[in-house]
Amino acid sequence: MTLITLQEPCLISGESATPIAQLPPVWQMIAQDDQKTQVSMGDRTAYVHLAQLFHHKLATGDVDLFQERPALKRFRSSYAQLLGPLAWETLNFYGGDFLRDRYPNFSRILRQAESQYGPDSDAAKVAHIGLDLFQEFGYDVPASFYDVHLAPLDRDHIFEERALRYDPRDRGHKQAWDAMLHACKVFAIQMKIQSVASQYGFTYQHGCACNSHLSNIDKATGAFGYAIAPEKRQRWLRSFLWTAWYEYTLFNLIPNTAYLV
């Protein structure tokens, strides 16, 4: 974990935020990447602002709990000491996850699926879903968003169910993937994912037992269309990213039991 000494916060829309110079280096690079040589998200400034706000709130305990429950204020410094370094780790991971070279090569993945299983195979359909999602969201969502939706291609068979937190084969990416799946409670994003999947006869499922899979039990019986309203798109994307960040930060603080699997 990286411990830093906080300077005086800056203000973003009237809220205190960590100065850019105190964010992980990858976010300092993103803030300065005017030519988009390494990142290509549409609203880079908004994402940097989110990072500044996110870090400040966790690194200083600037959360509703201590405002609304005065008896707990004595724990604010402990909260900050625990969550501040975790917030730094979260931002460091997602800054790297926005670098262009982290994203899947969708065309290659599709060619491999069609070559190995056939152009009408379930594997090819999953590859098409990944490509369609990229055409919708592009670099506005992290690379791990696409990784988790392409994950069925790397399993023993497309419909294999895995307990994401407990399967040793997913140990290296379970935290990032779980955060992406839980961030889909931003319902507009979830609706778009399901509408894309339904065009290929599938629906994506993620349960509280942390199973991440395409379910053959819940294959889509019909396709439906859904479009994110252009005027709300950036708001939903910011909400999605914010949710993913705190889900990633809190991943190892959430109580879990194999009894749910």
N, C-alpha and C positions, 0 to 999 in steps of 0.2 A: 504494500500500500504506500501511496505517496502522501506525505503530510506537508502542508504548506501553511505559511503564515498569511492570513488574510489581510489585505489592505482595505482602505475605505471603499465601500461598494459604490458602484455607479447606479444610475437610475434608468430603467427601461419602462416606458409607459407608466411612470409613477411608482414602480416597484424597485426595490433594491436588487442589485445583480452583481455578480462577480466580474471584475474587469477582465477583458479579453486576455491580457497579459498573464493572468493567473489561471487560465484554463489549460488543459493538457495541450502540448505543442501541436498536435494534429489539428486542434480547433483554431489555434492561432494561424496555422497555415491555411485552413479553410477560409478564415476571415480575410486573408490577404490574397487569395487565389482569384484575382480579378479576371484573368484570362481563362479561368476554368480548365486549367491544365491537368488537375488531378481529381476534381469533383465537378459534378454537373447537375446538382439539385437546382430546381427552378428558382427558389427564393432563399438564397444562401444567407442573406442578412437575417431573415426571420429564424433560421435554424441556429445561427450563432447566438442570437438573442435568447432562444430557448435554452441553449447550453449555459449561458450566463445566469439565467434565472434559476434553472434547475440546480446548478452547483451551489449558488448562494443559499437557497432555501434549505438544502440538506446540510450544508457545511456550517450553518449558523442556527439551525433549528427554527427557521422562520416558517412554521407550519401552524395550522389552525389549532392543533391540540393545546399548545401552550398559550394561545390567545383566549380560547374558550374555557379552559379548565385551569384557573390560576393555581390551584393546589399542586399541579404537576410541573409548574415552571422550574422548580429546582432540578428537574431532570433534563432541562433544555441543553445544558452543556454536554451532558453524557450522550444525548441524542446526536449532537453535532459531532462529537468525537468518534462515534460509531459510523454514522451515515455519511459524514463528509468524505472520508477516504473511499467509501464504497461508491459515492457519487462520482468521484474522480475516475475510478476504475471504469464505471459505466460509460462516462463520456469519452474516455480514452478508447474503449472498445468501439463505440458507435462512430466516433470520428474516423477510425480506420475502416469501419464497415461501409462508409460512404465513398471511399476511394474507388475510382472507376475500375481499377484492376482487380477489385475484390468480387465483381459481379460475375455471375455464370455466363458462359458462352452459349447462349440459347440456341443459336443455329447449329452448333456442333452437337449439343445434347439432342436436338430433334433429329438430326441426321443419324446419330448413333442408335436412337430408339427405333427409327424406321428401318434401319439396316438390320438390326438384331432381331426385332420382333415383328416388323411389317408396318406399313403406313396406316393401317386401320386398327392397330393393336391398342390395348389399354395404355401401354407404356408411351406410345406416340401421342396419345390423347393427353396424358399428364404433361409431356413436354410441350405440347401446344398450349395447355393452360398456363404454364410458366411463361411462355413467349407472349401470350395475350395479356397476362398481368403486367409484364414489362412494358408492353405497348401502352397500357393504361397509366401506369405509375412511374415508369422510367426510373431515373435516379433520385426521385423524390422520396423513396423509401429505402432503407438499408439493404445491403446485399443479402443478409440473413433472412429477409422476408421472402426472397425468391428461393433461397436454399431450402427452407422448410416446406415450401409448396412443391418443390421438386423431389423432396426426400423419398417418396414412394419408389422412385426409380432405383434407389440404392438398397432396397430391401429384398428379402428372399422372393417375394412376389408383391405385386402392386397393392394388394389389400391386406398385407401383413400389419397386424396391430402391435405396437410396442409401447410399453410404459416408459415414457420419455425420461423420467427422472431415475429410473431403476435399471434400464437396459444398458449394459456396459458398452455396447456398440455406439451409443449416442452420448457417451460421457463427455466428449470433447466439445459438443455444441449444444448440450441440453439447455443451458442457461439462456443463450441467445435465442434458440428456437422457441422455448417456452415463453419468453417475453414477447416474441412476435405473435404467437398464437393468442396470448392473453390480451394483447393490444387490439385484437380484432373485436373486442367488445365495443370499440368505436364502430357503431353499427353500420354507418354508411360504407366503411371499408369492408366490413364483413359481407354486406349485401352485394358489393361489387365482385368480391371473390366468388361468392356462391353463384352469382349470375353467370360469370365466366365459366366456372366449373360445370354448370348445368348444361351449357351448350355441348358438352362432351359426355353428358350422361352421368355426371358425378356430383357429389356434394362433399365438402370437407367437414370433418368432425374433429373436435378437440374436447375431451372431457376433463372434469376436475381431478380425475385419477391420473392426469397427465399422459393419456394416450394420444398420440399424434398420428393420424392415419387417414387415408381415404377409406370409407366404409362401404363394403359390398352390401351391408344390410340396408343402408340408406342411399342406395343409388337414386339419382334423380329420375322421377317418372316423366318429367317434362322440363323443357327449357323455359327460362324467363329472362327478361331483359331488365337491366337497372343501370341508370347513369347517375353519376355524382353531379349535382348541380354545379356549374362552373363557378358561381359566386361563393359557394361554400367549400370548394375543393381545398384551398389552403388551410382553412380552419379545421377541416376534418384531418388533414395530414398532420398538422401541428398537434392535434389531440392524440392522434395515433402514436406519434413519436414520443410525446410526453409520457403516455401510458406505458409504452415499451421501456422507456428509461427507468421508470420507478419499478416496473415488474422485474427488470434485470437487476436493479439495485437490491431489491428485497428478496430475491430468489432463495437465498440460503437462510433467510429469516422466517420463511413461511413454514408452519408445522406440516409435516407430511407423514403418511403412513402407508405401507404397502397393503394395508387392509382395503384400501380403495381400489386397488388394481384388480 
